């Protein structure tokens, strides 16, 4: 195992050797940590694994990675009828012992069944890096639930240990979660548990069809990427930093696409960078009655996302449009019901309805003002006529000779 960086001298070359039986054996090497290598450094650090003098893996960007080697390795799942789920977790809190609990269920239309569960023990006597392979039926919808322990470190003050594990979940080479998780929940930040949906989910199998729709996002990164950072020339990168692909799913306020209340976003799903030539997915149940729900994505450059697709209840949405100023343009895909088409079902008024009300009010005020002016003019004319009659009569009477 060789960990190195080029050019030489910037990082030392670390080599580790182990003597392993060659025949009738299969080995798994896995590596991981808190931060992904390769998002901001070039050339990036890399590692290589050799077995019996032959290379079996070389990688220059990873948060977690694993490889099997040896003469007796077999597929870890049945490739004909099973999907492979890979789970990594890294936690460097070493002072006390505790456990993360997890549970993997397969969800059908009317039921869900646990197919695997367990704990990830942490503490001084346990390795900080955990790795688990799970097999589920092909074309199934799987939900992975993980909960953090509530570790009291001071009974007198009820002080709780805050945890910052990093973990990832992938199914059939699609990454659904890759995050540093802040746990437990404290004053509105962090969470006690997280659920990640993966696979071939349907609205009837995962969601409440009466009140919810199924949101499914799938996007792919390019095989090569060069970061443009003026005035520095474009530099090739081994991976894409997480802040270079920003997306949000939420609903608009007053139908302004720039005024969005977000239901969820990229950060809780991936805050540890994007590997090149890789696929990422998000599956969530969302409220059915949301007004102008939309998916908005802001890649830092047009080439940073090779392709993406947004599905609603299994149907791909193609009405993507550009919104916002040119210097900060977003790609917006409408998702929810537009309340302007059915105002009786919404407490909000559309922009057109508001404009209509304003115009009607202006017309009404104008009519009132016109009426007042017309009445005042008629009143003045009548008063002048009356005064003229009196003056004529007085002239006539005053003009007669006695």
C-alpha positions, 0 to 999 in steps of 0.5 A: 500500500503506497500513499504518495503525492507528486511532485515529490517532497510536498508530502512524504511517501508512506509505504505499508507492507503485509504478508498475506496468503496468496491462494484461496483468499480474498481481501478487502482494503478500505480507506477513509477519513473526515475530508476528501482529498483532491478537491482543492489540491493539485496534483492531488494526493493518491494511493495505490494498492499492489497485491503480489506485485500487481496494481489493483487500485490507484485513486487520487480522490476519495472520502471513502474507498474500498477494493477487493483483491485475491484469487478467491474473490466472488461478487459481494451480492448476487449480480442477477437479482440483488443490489449492493449497498455500501456504508462507510462511517468515520468518527474520531471522537475517542474519549468515551465509548458509545454506539451508532444504531442503524437499520436497513428496510425494504419498502413495498406498497403496503409494508416495510421489512428490516433486512439488516441492522446493527451498531457501529461501536466507537471508543478507544478500543474500536477503529474509527473507520467502519465499513458494511456491505448489504445486499437487497433485492433488485429494483427495490426501494430501501431506506437506511436509518441511523441514530446517534447516541445521547452521551451524557458527559456531565451528569450534574450539568446534563452536558451532552457529547456532540458528535461529528461523524462522517458517513456515506451511503451508495447503492449500485454506484449511485451515492445518496448521502456523503456528509459530516453529520452533526448530532445530536440535535441542539437548539435547532441545529443538527439531528438525532437521526437521519433516513436515506432513501435509495433505489427504485422507489415509487410514490405508492410504496414510499409516500402517502399518496393522498398528501405527498408526491415523490421527488427523485433527483439524479445527476452525474458529474463529468469525467474531467473538470478544470476549475476556473479561478480568475486570474489563476489559469484553469487547473484540472481537479481530481474532484469537485468541491461541494460548494460548487454544486448548489441545489435547493428544493422548496416553494416560492413566496409571492411567485418570485423564483428568487424568494424561496423557502427550502424544504431541503438542499444539497448540504444535508445530502453532500457536504464532502465533495463530488467525485468525477465521473460519478452519479448522485441521487436524492429521493424524498416525499414532499407535500402534495399541496405545495404552491409553486414547488420547484427545484433550483440548481446553481452549478458554478460553471455550465460543465460542472454537471454533465446531466441531471433529471428531476422526476415527480412520481416517476415522471421526468419533468422537462420544463426547466428554465433559467431564472435570475440575473446573468451573473447568478443564474439558476436552472429552475424546474417547476414541481408543484401546483401553481396556486394561480390556476386554482385560487380557491385552494390557496391562501395566497394570491398569484401575481396576476390576481394581485395585479388585477386587484390593484388595477380594479382599485385604481379604476374604482378610485378614478371613477370616484374622483371623476364623479366628485369632479363632475359633481363639483363642476355641475354644482358650480355651474348651477350656483353661477346661474342662480347668481346671474338671474338675481343680478339681471332682475336687480338690474331691471328693477334698478333701471326702471324710472320711478 
